Amino acid sequence: MAKKKILFAAFEASPFIKTGGLGDVSGALPVHLKNDEFDARVILPLISSIPEEYKSRMKFVTSYEVPLGWRNQYCGLFTLMKGGVKYYFLDNEYYFNRRQIYGEFDDAERVAFFSKAVLETIRHIEKNFRPDIIHCNDWHTALIPVYLKELYKDDPLFEQIRTVFTIHNLKFQGMFSSHVTGDVCGLGGTPAEEEMRHFDTVNFLKGAVIYSDAVTTVSPTYAEEICTARYGEGLEGLFQEMHSKLSGLINGIDLDNYDPETDKAIAVNYNGKTLGKKVQNKLALQRELGLEEDPDVPLFAMVSRLTTQKGANLIAELMPEFRERKMQLAVLGTGEYLYEHAIADFAYHNQSRFAARIAFDEKLSRRYYAGADVFLMPSDFEPCGLAQMISMRYGTLPLVRETGGLKDTVKGYWDYGNTANGFSFKDFDANGLRSAVDLAIGLWFDQKDTWQELQQNAVRTHFGWEESAEKYRKLYDKLLKQKI
């Protein structure tokens, strides 16, 4: 029986290029999707910042022109095999030889080119790989379903292709001046011109939600949250209308990559049966950060973008109160200058108990995961979140606000008692975070046996990609059984 063919389209994928969770998902999910029934491949822009070690191994296949509105643009096709997955890279130096992946003055045109090029590339890849489903990710690929149903609907090569669109973060939708629909995107005079209108702008993500055959988010709770005014970012009415094709599928983590038993970045390796060794990582981290070396004081850690979304405002507000408690706090990350400055300045004046590293440091983040006792994620919203899963993998109890994927993955002690795998609070305010921190501190000092039980619950909580991949396969199967 012929395999079902999935073409996974994204603007980033680890290890080639990554700015956040999307890169992790794009790098991991296709690998786990592949089996005896599914052939999953990935298509990406050939961004100039992809490391040379990968560029040098790419094989040139062919080149062709991509019609985009009133112009034709060059596209070069390269391939690379990695981890058993075939990757396609689309080359155009005008669009992709840039200092940054996103945030360029012509992002609308860059995204339109990539979306159109993905479809044109189907004409040039192997004849035995005609995708049954194109799985699009975030607004950077949002025009693929729109183009497919508006400009390619009469082409027999494309008429049986279904589309899945995954929203990784609704905060970013791809909104531009309405003139780009026709002049830049080449969709003038089509129904999409009106369908994608959002007040006085054109909204790429809105178009994908309308034109895709299925829409997913990266957690079940987030799928429900975006149907409300609190989280819908102005599109809640659309999601309510499209609710029948909306679902939430939780992400996973790479269990081989994030494994305290083999992680070379941490001081001492350990596993669920040797959690007693974890304290050596704590002492090593305290020493590295200049904190007082004390195995008996609870060490709280936060590895995050320092933004309001991530709750950095709550951390900055509560640090003076945390100084009055028997605890330590270590923060790692970059973000809004206000929070960078407030947290770093407070840590500078309280160096034995507080530490701040205003940087992005992958190896140091692993030492935070391994060395901390509690991992803070007091997010205003969190579509999925991976850090709480990683922290549990390292036996560090997550303390989260109950939103999105955090609510779906963390069982808070207040609600679950000894079956919990962390701590949680409901309201996004200082009172909620303060109460949860106090609960964790009290449990640390007064109920050591319970604390260790929660640690065991955490390390036994499984967040591998196998479960997520199987849910996506079922979604694909469901779509392929539907008549177009």
Secondary structure, 3 states (H helix, E strand, C coil): CCCEEEEEECCCECCCECCCHHHHHHHHHHHHHCCCCEEEEEEEECCCCCCHHHHCCCEEEEEEEEEECCEEEEEEEEEEEECCEEEEEEECHHHHCCCCCCCCCCHHHHHHHHHHHHHHHCCCCCCCCCCCEEEEECHHHCHHHHHHHHHCCCCCCCCCCEEEEEECCCCCCCEEECCHHHHCCCCCCCCHHHHCEECCEEEHHHHHHHHCCEEEECCHHHHHHCCCCCCCCCCHHHHHHCHHHEEECCCCCCCCCCCCCCCCCCCCCCCHHHHHHHHHHHHHHHHHHCCCCCCCCCEEEEECCECCCCCHHHHHHHHHHHCCCCCEEEEECCECHHHHHHHHHHHHCCCCCEEEECCCCHHHHHHHHHHCCEEEECCCCCCCCCHHHHHHHCCCEEEEECCHHHHHHCCEHHHHHHHCCEEEECCCCHHHHHHHHHHHHHHHHHCHHHHHHHHHHHHHCCCCHHHHHHHHHHHHHHHHHCCC
